[in-house]
């Protein structure tokens, strides 16, 4: 196994890492769901859509 050295030349794409984390959250929610599919409301809840809108509007 190759691990990048601490302080090395590894570059992190923070947007890509955030997208991967969100996909993981959706996968976890889908695997725990009792229905065949996640509702749009549940997807918004997992992705924290309402929270992001509130943060963006400053409320």
C-alpha positions in Angstrom: 0.0 0.0 0.0 1.3 3.4 -0.9 0.5 6.4 1.3 1.4 9.9 0.4 3.9 11.4 2.8 2.8 14.0 5.3 3.4 17.4 3.9 4.0 15.8 0.5 2.7 16.8 -2.9 -0.7 15.3 -2.5 -3.4 17.7 -3.6 -6.9 17.6 -2.1 -9.9 18.6 -4.1 -12.3 19.8 -1.3 -15.3 19.9 -3.6 -14.7 16.3 -4.8 -14.2 15.1 -1.2 -17.5 16.8 -0.1 -19.4 15.2 -3.0 -18.0 11.8 -2.1 -19.1 12.3 1.5 -22.6 13.3 0.4 -22.8 10.2 -1.8 -21.8 8.1 1.1 -24.5 9.6 3.2 -27.1 8.8 0.5 -25.8 5.2 0.3 -26.1 4.8 4.0 -29.6 6.3 4.1 -30.7 4.1 1.1 -29.4 1.0 2.7 -31.3 1.8 5.9 -34.5 2.7 4.2 -37.5 0.4 4.5 -39.0 1.6 1.2 -37.7 0.7 -2.3 -36.6 4.3 -2.8 -35.8 7.3 -0.8 -38.4 10.0 -1.0 -37.3 13.4 -2.3 -37.9 14.8 1.2 -35.6 12.2 2.7 -32.9 12.9 0.1 -33.1 16.6 0.9 -32.9 15.8 4.6 -29.8 13.6 4.1 -28.2 16.3 1.9 -29.2 19.0 4.4 -30.8 21.1 1.7 -33.0 23.1 4.0 -30.1 23.8 6.3 -28.0 25.0 3.4 -30.8 27.3 2.2 -31.2 28.8 5.7 -27.4 29.4 5.9 -27.4 31.0 2.5 -30.3 33.3 3.3 -28.7 34.3 6.7 -31.7 33.3 8.7 
